[in-house]
Amino acid sequence: MTRRKEIAMLEVTTDWYLSLAAILFTIGFLGMMIRKNALIMFMCIELMLNAVNLTFISASKHFGQIEGQVFVFFVLVVAAAEVVVGLAIIVSIFRKQSSASVDVLNVARG
Amino acid sequence: MFEAFLFFAPASLIILGALIVIFAKNPVHNAMGLVMTLVSLAIIYITLNATFVAMVQMLVYAGAVMTLFLFVIMMIGVDKKEQTTDSIKGQTFLVSGVFLILISLLVYVAVSSDFKWDLWFPPVEYDVEGTPQLIAGTLFTAWIFPFEIISILLIVATAAAIALAYDTKKRNSNA
């Protein structure tokens, strides 16, 4: 009963933001599992990183501290570096194998 | 009520964009879905008083990273069919099992009354506005060492990308 009243009031608490981040992370994880194209898997990694950023920022607002937003910068820089190197690897693999599918990339198998 | 609208409208766009990212067949459509997700996230950041981070999100993610993605999509072509057969046996079955577990965990956490973040840790009364002054004041004093480290990381990543993508064979045959 009280829960229904809370929903009727529609007060957006930190729980909502954390739930949204969890849903976004789960979708990114699902895409990482079901897609074969390396490029799209990278986009799914971006989705997961953004879910973490959303968690950081909602916690920053919740506790009234700026450190959460500073950490988002670090995550952003690491994500940018990771995308740059990863896309360069995809391009160089594509030159050799003319395919961006991860199932083709079994040449490093020991 | 307006606050609720400012949350639910971008949130539904975020989830819609994320679903486009993982289910669309054309890579350009995937990239556009990712743009939708990132821009809506920037709106959410503004409602969370993180205005500077929202601007950086627009510039770095929706601008630079997406341009890079689109360049690579153009380089490797969009007309190639993605292979759909499983190379690992029972991959679809395993993935759907893991996904069901994750979703049921999420639903349990959302429905059960045990999980009340706002009751465990009460939110502070005051608001911290993420202005450039405040962020720089923290970043360049307490976090100066990690800041220097990530500047080195960026230079290393740039050099690595050039070294990886440089086509030595082609250059040598041309010269």
Boltz contact constraints between the chains, C-beta under 6 A:
constraints:
  - contact:
      token1: [A, 10]
      token2: [B, 4]
      max_distance: 6.0
  - contact:
      token1: [A, 12]
      token2: [B, 3]
      max_distance: 6.0
  - contact:
      token1: [A, 12]
      token2: [B, 4]
      max_distance: 6.0
  - contact:
      token1: [A, 12]
      token2: [B, 7]
      max_distance: 6.0
  - contact:
      token1: [A, 13]
      token2: [B, 118]
      max_distance: 6.0
  - contact:
      token1: [A, 14]
      token2: [B, 117]
      max_distance: 6.0
  - contact:
      token1: [A, 14]
      token2: [B, 118]
      max_distance: 6.0
  - contact:
      token1: [A, 15]
      token2: [B, 117]
      max_distance: 6.0
  - contact:
      token1: [A, 19]
      token2: [B, 110]
      max_distance: 6.0
  - contact:
      token1: [A, 20]
      token2: [B, 11]
      max_distance: 6.0
  - contact:
      token1: [A, 22]
      token2: [B, 106]
      max_distance: 6.0
  - contact:
      token1: [A, 24]
      token2: [B, 18]
      max_distance: 6.0
  - contact:
      token1: [A, 26]
      token2: [B, 102]
      max_distance: 6.0
  - contact:
      token1: [A, 27]
      token2: [B, 18]
      max_distance: 6.0
  - contact:
      token1: [A, 30]
      token2: [B, 99]
      max_distance: 6.0
  - contact:
      token1: [A, 31]
      token2: [B, 22]
      max_distance: 6.0
  - contact:
      token1: [A, 33]
      token2: [B, 95]
      max_distance: 6.0
  - contact:
      token1: [A, 34]
      token2: [B, 95]
      max_distance: 6.0
  - contact:
      token1: [A, 36]
      token2: [B, 82]
      max_distance: 6.0
  - contact:
      token1: [A, 36]
      token2: [B, 83]
      max_distance: 6.0
  - contact:
      token1: [A, 37]
      token2: [B, 82]
      max_distance: 6.0
  - contact:
      token1: [A, 39]
      token2: [B, 27]
      max_distance: 6.0
  - contact:
      token1: [A, 40]
      token2: [B, 30]
      max_distance: 6.0
  - contact:
      token1: [A, 43]
      token2: [B, 21]
      max_distance: 6.0
  - contact:
      token1: [A, 43]
      token2: [B, 30]
      max_distance: 6.0
  - contact:
      token1: [A, 43]
      token2: [B, 34]
      max_distance: 6.0
  - contact:
      token1: [A, 47]
      token2: [B, 18]
      max_distance: 6.0
  - contact:
      token1: [A, 50]
      token2: [B, 41]
      max_distance: 6.0
  - contact:
      token1: [A, 57]
      token2: [B, 45]
      max_distance: 6.0
  - contact:
      token1: [A, 57]
      token2: [B, 48]
      max_distance: 6.0
  - contact:
      token1: [A, 57]
      token2: [B, 50]
      max_distance: 6.0
  - contact:
      token1: [A, 61]
      token2: [B, 48]
      max_distance: 6.0
  - contact:
      token1: [A, 61]
      token2: [B, 49]
      max_distance: 6.0
  - contact:
      token1: [A, 62]
      token2: [B, 123]
      max_distance: 6.0
  - contact:
      token1: [A, 64]
      token2: [B, 124]
      max_distance: 6.0
  - contact:
      token1: [A, 64]
      token2: [B, 126]
      max_distance: 6.0
  - contact:
      token1: [A, 64]
      token2: [B, 128]
      max_distance: 6.0
  - contact:
      token1: [A, 66]
      token2: [B, 128]
      max_distance: 6.0
  - contact:
      token1: [A, 66]
      token2: [B, 134]
      max_distance: 6.0
  - contact:
      token1: [A, 66]
      token2: [B, 138]
      max_distance: 6.0
  - contact:
      token1: [A, 69]
      token2: [B, 50]
      max_distance: 6.0
  - contact:
      token1: [A, 69]
      token2: [B, 53]
      max_distance: 6.0
  - contact:
      token1: [A, 69]
      token2: [B, 130]
      max_distance: 6.0
  - contact:
      token1: [A, 69]
      token2: [B, 135]
      max_distance: 6.0
  - contact:
      token1: [A, 70]
      token2: [B, 138]
      max_distance: 6.0
  - contact:
      token1: [A, 70]
      token2: [B, 139]
      max_distance: 6.0
  - contact:
      token1: [A, 70]
      token2: [B, 143]
      max_distance: 6.0
  - contact:
      token1: [A, 72]
      token2: [B, 53]
      max_distance: 6.0
  - contact:
      token1: [A, 74]
      token2: [B, 150]
      max_distance: 6.0
  - contact:
      token1: [A, 76]
      token2: [B, 60]
      max_distance: 6.0
  - contact:
      token1: [A, 77]
      token2: [B, 150]
      max_distance: 6.0
  - contact:
      token1: [A, 81]
      token2: [B, 153]
      max_distance: 6.0
  - contact:
      token1: [A, 81]
      token2: [B, 154]
      max_distance: 6.0
  - contact:
      token1: [A, 81]
      token2: [B, 157]
      max_distance: 6.0
  - contact:
      token1: [A, 83]
      token2: [B, 65]
      max_distance: 6.0
  - contact:
      token1: [A, 84]
      token2: [B, 157]
      max_distance: 6.0
  - contact:
      token1: [A, 84]
      token2: [B, 161]
      max_distance: 6.0
  - contact:
      token1: [A, 85]
      token2: [B, 157]
      max_distance: 6.0
  - contact:
      token1: [A, 85]
      token2: [B, 160]
      max_distance: 6.0
  - contact:
      token1: [A, 85]
      token2: [B, 161]
      max_distance: 6.0
  - contact:
      token1: [A, 87]
      token2: [B, 68]
      max_distance: 6.0
  - contact:
      token1: [A, 87]
      token2: [B, 72]
      max_distance: 6.0
  - contact:
      token1: [A, 88]
      token2: [B, 161]
      max_distance: 6.0
  - contact:
      token1: [A, 88]
      token2: [B, 164]
      max_distance: 6.0
  - contact:
      token1: [A, 88]
      token2: [B, 165]
      max_distance: 6.0
  - contact:
      token1: [A, 89]
      token2: [B, 164]
      max_distance: 6.0
  - contact:
      token1: [A, 91]
      token2: [B, 165]
      max_distance: 6.0
  - contact:
      token1: [A, 92]
      token2: [B, 164]
      max_distance: 6.0
  - contact:
      token1: [A, 94]
      token2: [B, 76]
      max_distance: 6.0
  - contact:
      token1: [A, 100]
      token2: [B, 76]
      max_distance: 6.0
  - contact:
      token1: [A, 101]
      token2: [B, 83]
      max_distance: 6.0
  - contact:
      token1: [A, 103]
      token2: [B, 87]
      max_distance: 6.0
